[in-house]
Amino acid sequence: MISLKSKREIEIMREGGKILAEVLRYLGGYVKPGIRTIDIDEKAAALIKERGAEAAFKGYRGYPANICASVNEEVVHGIPSERELEEGDILSVDIGVKYKNYFVDAARSWPIGTVSPLAEKMIKVAEASLYKAALPHLTAGKRLGDVSSAIQKYVESQGFNVVRDFVGHGIGQSIHEEPQVPNFGRPDRGMKLESGLVLAVEPMVTEGGYEVAILDNGWTVVTCDGKLASHHEDTVVVNEGMPEILTAWEKEI
């Protein structure tokens, strides 16, 4: 069942989104070579708690950490560990926040130190596929396939691929709600978007093929060819006009 959010609900999610944006902004300046991914997890949990919110992922379907920290060929759901980040790595951090019983969700990918030109481009393409390609279609009256198609076309035009097996989703009173939001598809297909619909749109971009596998830990998703991946996600409110991004700060967009 698809739930449209009231102005009151959106205002709560806006507050939660501000918290999440602040946490991601801090972490973007915190990560560097030598930092362990478990350190990032602990720092994120402390920052979320300080702001009166909860880390939404901890315990969700048995997930053992507060955030997801995926490195290089890890696409999503990387479990924080003793692993130290190294010069040239790509780190994707995905965080869910629960605030006043409503959820928001966002992810960012960062270069660790100096990365290859291809890796740097891929990170920028994942971000632009949301802000440049998808946003103009996240308006009332458009169809879900318009969003999915725009992401796919942009990413592929830049020489990369989008993951098929994992998609975005609705969000609000639950971390995952209907509808699913694929990063691939055909325009003018799928449900018609309405004002008040809140979506977690999350392009997952790969350097090579789009095929992925899940590691033996039951969580971490990796590219089958071992090539790099980048993940960018925001929680977005559909409006009659320009959509509202709840989990970004102004300078990002």
C-alpha positions as CSV (number, residue, x, y, z in Angstrom):
1,M,0.0,0.0,0.0
2,I,1.4,3.4,-1.0
3,S,1.2,6.1,1.6
4,L,1.1,9.9,0.9
5,K,2.4,12.0,3.7
6,S,0.7,14.9,5.3
7,K,2.3,18.3,5.8
8,R,2.8,17.4,9.5
9,E,4.5,14.1,8.6
10,I,6.7,15.8,6.0
11,E,7.7,18.4,8.6
12,I,8.9,15.7,11.0
13,M,10.8,14.0,8.2
14,R,12.3,17.3,7.2
15,E,13.7,17.6,10.8
16,G,15.0,14.1,10.6
17,G,16.5,14.8,7.2
18,K,18.4,17.8,8.6
19,I,19.9,15.6,11.3
20,L,21.0,13.0,8.7
21,A,22.4,15.7,6.4
22,E,24.4,17.1,9.3
23,V,25.8,13.7,10.1
24,L,26.8,12.9,6.6
25,R,28.4,16.3,6.2
26,Y,30.5,15.7,9.3
27,L,31.5,12.2,8.2
28,G,32.6,13.6,4.8
29,G,35.3,15.5,6.5
30,Y,36.1,12.8,9.0
31,V,37.0,9.9,6.7
32,K,40.6,9.6,5.6
33,P,43.3,6.9,5.1
34,G,43.9,4.9,8.3
35,I,40.3,5.3,9.7
36,R,38.6,2.0,10.4
37,T,35.0,1.6,9.1
38,I,34.0,0.6,12.7
39,D,35.2,4.1,13.8
40,I,32.9,5.7,11.2
41,D,30.0,3.6,12.5
42,E,30.7,4.6,16.1
43,K,31.0,8.3,15.2
44,A,27.8,8.2,13.2
45,A,25.9,6.6,16.0
46,A,27.1,9.2,18.5
47,L,26.2,12.1,16.2
48,I,22.7,10.7,15.6
49,K,22.1,10.2,19.3
50,E,23.4,13.7,20.2
51,R,20.7,15.1,18.0
52,G,17.9,13.2,19.6
53,A,17.4,10.6,16.9
54,E,18.1,6.9,16.4
55,A,20.2,4.9,14.0
56,A,17.5,3.1,12.0
57,F,19.6,0.2,10.6
58,K,20.8,-1.3,13.9
59,G,18.9,-4.6,14.4
60,Y,16.8,-4.1,11.3
61,R,16.3,-7.7,10.0
62,G,19.2,-8.6,12.2
63,Y,21.7,-6.1,10.7
64,P,24.6,-5.8,13.2
65,A,25.7,-2.2,12.8
66,N,24.5,1.4,12.9
67,I,25.4,2.3,9.3
68,C,26.5,0.6,6.1
69,A,30.1,1.2,5.0
70,S,30.9,-0.2,1.6
71,V,34.4,0.0,0.2
72,N,35.5,-0.2,-3.5
73,E,33.7,-3.2,-5.1
74,E,31.2,-3.3,-2.3
75,V,28.0,-1.8,-3.6
76,V,25.8,-1.6,-0.5
77,H,25.3,-3.1,2.9
78,G,29.0,-3.3,3.8
79,I,29.2,-4.1,7.5
80,P,31.6,-1.8,9.5
81,S,34.7,-3.6,10.7
82,E,38.4,-3.3,11.7
83,R,39.2,-2.6,8.1
84,E,41.3,0.5,7.6
85,L,40.6,2.8,4.7
86,E,43.5,3.2,2.3
87,E,44.6,5.9,-0.1
88,G,42.7,5.5,-3.3
89,D,39.7,3.7,-1.8
90,I,36.1,4.6,-2.5
91,L,33.9,4.6,0.6
92,S,30.1,4.6,0.3
93,V,28.2,5.3,3.6
94,D,24.5,4.6,3.9
95,I,22.6,5.8,6.9
96,G,19.0,5.6,8.1
97,V,17.7,7.8,10.9
98,K,14.5,7.4,12.9
99,Y,13.2,10.7,14.4
100,K,9.8,11.0,16.1
101,N,8.8,7.6,14.7
102,Y,9.5,8.6,11.1
103,F,12.4,7.5,8.9
104,V,14.8,9.1,6.4
105,D,17.5,7.5,4.4
106,A,20.6,8.8,2.5
107,A,24.0,7.7,1.2
108,R,27.1,9.4,0.0
109,S,30.3,8.1,-1.6
110,W,33.7,9.7,-1.0
111,P,37.2,9.3,-2.4
112,I,39.7,8.4,0.3
113,G,42.7,10.6,-0.4
114,T,43.6,10.7,-4.1
115,V,41.7,8.3,-6.4
116,S,41.9,7.5,-10.0
117,P,40.2,9.8,-12.5
118,L,37.7,7.1,-13.4
119,A,36.8,6.5,-9.7
120,E,36.3,10.3,-9.2
121,K,34.1,10.5,-12.3
122,M,32.0,7.5,-11.2
123,I,31.3,9.2,-7.8
124,K,30.2,12.4,-9.6
125,V,28.0,10.5,-12.1
126,A,26.2,8.7,-9.3
127,E,25.4,12.0,-7.6
128,A,24.5,13.7,-10.9
129,S,22.2,10.9,-11.9
130,L,20.0,11.9,-8.9
131,Y,20.3,15.7,-8.9
132,K,20.6,16.3,-12.6
133,A,18.8,13.4,-14.2
134,A,16.1,12.1,-11.8
135,L,15.0,15.3,-10.0
136,P,13.2,16.9,-12.9
137,H,11.0,13.8,-13.1
138,L,10.2,13.6,-9.4
139,T,7.1,15.8,-9.8
140,A,3.4,15.1,-9.5
141,G,2.0,13.8,-12.8
142,K,5.2,12.1,-13.9
143,R,5.5,8.3,-13.8
144,L,7.9,6.2,-11.8
145,G,9.4,4.8,-15.0
146,D,10.3,8.4,-16.0
147,V,12.6,8.6,-12.9
148,S,14.1,5.2,-13.4
149,S,14.7,5.7,-17.1
150,A,16.4,9.1,-16.6
151,I,18.8,7.6,-14.1
152,Q,19.7,4.7,-16.3
153,K,20.1,6.8,-19.5
154,Y,22.4,9.3,-17.8
155,V,24.6,6.7,-16.1
156,E,25.0,4.7,-19.2
157,S,25.7,7.8,-21.3
158,Q,28.7,8.4,-19.0
159,G,30.1,4.9,-19.6
160,F,28.9,3.2,-16.4
161,N,26.1,0.8,-15.4
162,V,23.3,0.8,-12.8
163,V,22.6,-2.2,-10.5
164,R,19.4,-4.1,-11.2
165,D,19.0,-6.3,-8.1
166,F,18.7,-3.5,-5.5
167,V,16.5,-0.5,-5.8
168,G,15.1,2.6,-4.0
169,H,11.9,2.7,-2.1
170,G,9.2,4.6,-0.4
171,I,9.8,5.7,3.1
172,G,8.0,7.2,6.1
173,Q,6.6,5.3,9.1
174,S,8.8,2.4,7.9
175,I,12.3,2.4,6.6
176,H,11.1,0.5,3.5
177,E,7.7,1.3,2.0
178,E,6.0,0.9,-1.4
179,P,6.7,1.7,-4.1
180,Q,10.1,0.2,-5.2
181,V,12.1,2.8,-7.2
182,P,14.4,1.0,-9.8
183,N,17.4,2.8,-11.3
184,F,16.6,1.4,-14.7
185,G,13.4,1.2,-16.8
186,R,11.3,2.7,-19.5
187,P,9.7,6.1,-19.5
188,D,5.9,6.6,-19.2
189,R,5.6,3.3,-17.3
190,G,4.6,2.5,-13.7
191,M,2.6,4.4,-11.2
192,K,1.8,8.1,-11.5
193,L,3.6,10.2,-8.9
194,E,1.5,12.3,-6.5
195,S,2.2,15.2,-4.2
196,G,3.1,13.9,-0.7
197,L,4.8,10.8,-1.9
198,V,8.2,10.4,-0.2
199,L,10.8,8.3,-1.9
200,A,14.4,7.2,-1.1
201,V,16.0,7.4,-4.5
202,E,19.4,5.7,-4.6
203,P,21.4,5.2,-7.8
204,M,24.0,2.4,-7.4
205,V,26.5,2.8,-10.2
206,T,29.2,0.3,-11.2
207,E,32.4,0.7,-13.1
208,G,31.9,-2.5,-15.0
209,G,28.9,-4.9,-15.3
210,Y,25.8,-4.5,-13.2
211,E,25.8,-8.0,-11.9
212,V,26.2,-8.3,-8.1
213,A,26.4,-11.0,-5.5
214,I,26.0,-11.2,-1.7
215,L,28.9,-12.3,0.5
216,D,28.7,-15.1,3.0
217,N,28.0,-12.6,5.8
218,G,24.5,-12.4,4.3
219,W,24.6,-8.6,3.8
220,T,27.4,-7.2,1.8
221,V,26.6,-6.7,-1.9
222,V,29.6,-6.7,-4.3
223,T,30.1,-6.4,-8.0
224,C,30.6,-9.8,-9.6
225,D,33.5,-8.6,-11.7
226,G,35.3,-7.0,-8.7
227,K,35.2,-3.5,-10.2
228,L,34.3,-0.3,-8.3
229,A,30.9,0.9,-7.3
230,S,29.4,4.2,-6.0
231,H,26.1,4.8,-4.2
232,H,24.2,8.1,-3.8
233,E,20.9,8.3,-2.0
234,D,18.5,11.0,-0.8
235,T,15.0,11.1,0.7
236,V,12.8,13.2,-1.7
237,V,9.3,14.6,-1.4
238,V,7.2,14.7,-4.6
239,N,5.4,18.1,-5.1
240,E,3.4,19.7,-7.8
241,G,6.5,21.7,-8.8
242,M,10.2,21.2,-7.8
243,P,10.7,18.2,-5.5
244,E,12.2,18.7,-2.0
245,I,15.3,16.9,-1.0
246,L,15.1,16.3,2.8
247,T,18.6,14.8,3.4
248,A,20.9,17.2,1.6
249,W,22.3,20.6,2.5
250,E,22.0,23.5,0.1
251,K,25.6,23.5,-1.3
252,E,25.3,19.8,-2.4
253,I,22.5,20.3,-4.9
